[in-house]
Amino acid sequence: MEKVKVAASGYLMVLVVFLLLVAGIAGLIAFKSPLFVLLLLLAIFLSIGFTVVNPNKAVVLVLFGKYSGTIKDNGFFWVNPFFVRRSISLRARNFDSEPIKVNDKIGNPIMIGLVLVWKVSNTYKASFAVDEFQHFVVVQSEAALRKLAGIYPYDNFEDHDAEITLRSGGEEVNLELEREVVERLDIAGIEVIEARINYIAYAQEIAQAMLKRQQATAIVAARFKIVEGAVSMVDMALEQLAEKKIVELDDDKRATMVSNLMVVLCGDKEASPVVNTGTLYQ
């Protein structure tokens, strides 16, 4: 467990070291006794214990292989010179992963990447629970991304029952990714501030085929709407003609009119009118 250590003031120890140096030098000059060399050596030894903790940084202290605590206060301190000190940044960091190739729930190869904002919250775990916590963050974040990609399909073209997809899931997918990353990085004492997908696309080998499929789907959907609207307009036109008794239409005339209106309303290009100076059957 992490222990916050309160270290001695470095300024006070500067005074002690200075007095030892003065006493040692004065003793050597006045008495010429080699015993005063010990005061100089003691002053040099004590000066090894000076340490500076910058803002949003911490210093982990280890004494002969045993964890002794962490200094989280900022300033100038003095600690036991035998302490092994390791500085750890507590600042927020960004990890913007390169897109990796994975398979979605259906097995389609896709390229997906994430951006992760994280910081060290437990210096004991970060120092001793894992080997290199920065490398651990990278590996486990990509592992969480691979797992997420296997839970959801890229889209619902093939899995029509899928309510959530990687492409349109939005916050729900990002929250699931964040939960997975938090669970994996807790062992290293890492606090996840934000995790979200920042890149997603089909892999290069199927990208063109899927693009054509999406275009075809969009065209079919658009045509469906066009036909639906055209049928409504034709029905309204026939109903208005019959209601206002503008013209009497038998079945053949009605079929011809419906055919002409559907061609005009559903055609890809603008219709070119043809003036009929005869009857409807000429």
Protein Blocks (a to p, Z undefined) as FASTA:
>chain_A
ZZddddddfklmmmmmmmmmmmmmmmmmmnopaklmmmmmmmmmmmmmpccddehiacdd
deehiafbdcfbgcdddddfkbccddddfbdcdddddddddddfkopacddddddddddf
blklmmmmpmblmlmmmmmmmmmmmmmmmmpcfblmlmmmlmbdfklnmmmmmmmmmmmm
mmmmmmnopacfbdcdfbdcddfklmmmmmmmmmmmmmmmmmmmmmmmmmmmmmmmmmmm
mmnomaccdfklmmmmmmmmmmmmmpmbdcdddddfbdfkZZ
